[in-house]
Each structure stands twice: as C-alpha cells, then as structure tokens.
Amino acid sequence: MTMPAPQTEQGELRKQIKELLVTTLRLEGVRPEEIGDGDALFSPDSRLGLDSLAALELLSAIEYTFKIRFPNDGSAKHHFESVATLAAFVQSARS
C-alpha cells in the first residue's frame, strides 16, 4: 500500500527541514528525529534554544536548499512556528 503523494512529500519535506535545522544550526546533542513536527521552534521553553540569529541562518538555508524566497512583508515569522508550518510554506512556495 502506498501513501498519497502529498502526504509522502510533506513527510519527506519535514524530515529534510529537521536535518537542515540540526546541521545548519549545529545543534549538538539533538537528532532530527527528536524534533516533533509541531514543536515550537522559537519558544522560550523550546529545548532547541533558538534565537533570532538562528532564524536568519535557517531562513537562508531554507531559501538556498529549496530554491524559494520568503516574502519581505514580515509574514515569514509565522512560517517559523514549527517544522510543520515551515514545510507547509516550502511546499506552497514550490507549487
């Protein structure tokens, strides 16, 4: 039994974003599979401890890796809430 393409693509995209998070931000002691799809990335209680500099690094890495651009209207912040919201944005920007 195969999964529908959008679900498979979304799962693969989330996996890639988690790997990008760990490698780009050099998150020591964090494995990509330990990051939940809905975990808040920039919350003060997030165990990832990401800050605004990390957001800029991640934004650049995502734009480069997926060949997309985030809008310059201030809405990018909303796409960085979780891996799931980032994946949804990347998927819509590639369509």
C-alpha positions as CSV (number, residue, x, y, z in Angstrom):
1,M,0.0,0.0,0.0
2,T,1.4,3.4,-1.0
3,M,0.7,6.7,0.6
4,P,-0.8,9.5,-1.4
5,A,1.9,11.7,-3.0
6,P,1.1,14.9,-1.0
7,Q,1.4,13.1,2.4
8,T,4.7,11.4,1.3
9,E,6.1,14.7,0.0
10,Q,5.1,16.5,3.2
11,G,6.7,13.8,5.4
12,E,9.9,13.9,3.3
13,L,9.9,17.7,3.4
14,R,9.6,17.7,7.2
15,K,12.4,15.2,7.5
16,Q,14.6,17.4,5.3
17,I,13.8,20.5,7.4
18,K,14.6,18.8,10.6
19,E,18.0,17.6,9.2
20,L,18.6,21.2,8.0
21,L,17.8,22.6,11.4
22,V,20.3,20.3,13.1
23,T,23.1,20.7,10.6
24,T,22.8,24.4,9.8
25,L,22.4,25.5,13.4
26,R,24.9,22.9,14.7
27,L,22.5,21.6,17.4
28,E,24.8,19.4,19.4
29,G,23.0,16.5,21.1
30,V,19.9,16.9,19.0
31,R,18.9,14.3,16.4
32,P,16.5,15.3,13.7
33,E,14.0,12.5,14.6
34,E,13.8,14.0,18.1
35,I,12.2,17.2,16.8
36,G,8.4,17.0,16.7
37,D,6.6,18.3,13.7
38,G,4.5,20.6,15.9
39,D,7.2,21.6,18.4
40,A,7.6,25.3,18.8
41,L,11.0,26.3,17.3
42,F,11.5,29.7,18.9
43,S,9.6,29.4,22.2
44,P,11.5,30.3,25.4
45,D,10.6,26.8,26.7
46,S,11.8,25.0,23.5
47,R,14.7,22.7,24.2
48,L,16.3,23.8,20.9
49,G,17.2,27.2,22.4
50,L,16.9,29.0,19.0
51,D,17.2,32.8,18.8
52,S,16.8,35.5,16.1
53,L,20.3,34.8,14.6
54,A,19.3,31.1,14.3
55,A,16.1,32.2,12.5
56,L,18.1,34.2,9.9
57,E,20.6,31.3,9.4
58,L,17.7,28.9,9.0
59,L,15.8,31.2,6.6
60,S,18.9,31.5,4.4
61,A,19.5,27.7,4.4
62,I,15.9,27.0,3.5
63,E,15.9,29.5,0.7
64,Y,19.1,28.1,-0.7
65,T,18.2,24.4,-0.3
66,F,14.7,24.6,-1.6
67,K,15.2,27.5,-4.1
68,I,12.4,29.6,-2.7
69,R,12.1,33.1,-1.2
70,F,10.3,34.2,1.9
71,P,8.2,37.3,1.4
72,N,9.6,40.6,2.7
73,D,6.3,41.7,4.2
74,G,7.1,40.5,7.8
75,S,5.0,37.3,7.4
76,A,8.0,34.9,7.5
77,K,7.8,34.8,11.3
78,H,4.6,32.9,11.1
79,H,6.1,30.2,8.9
80,F,8.8,29.6,11.6
81,E,6.5,28.4,14.3
82,S,7.2,24.7,13.8
83,V,8.6,22.2,11.3
84,A,5.1,21.6,10.1
85,T,4.5,25.3,9.3
86,L,7.8,25.6,7.6
87,A,7.1,22.5,5.5
88,A,3.7,23.8,4.5
89,F,5.2,27.1,3.4
90,V,8.0,25.4,1.4
91,Q,5.5,23.2,-0.3
92,S,3.2,26.1,-1.2
93,A,6.2,28.2,-2.4
94,R,7.3,25.4,-4.7
95,S,3.9,24.9,-6.3
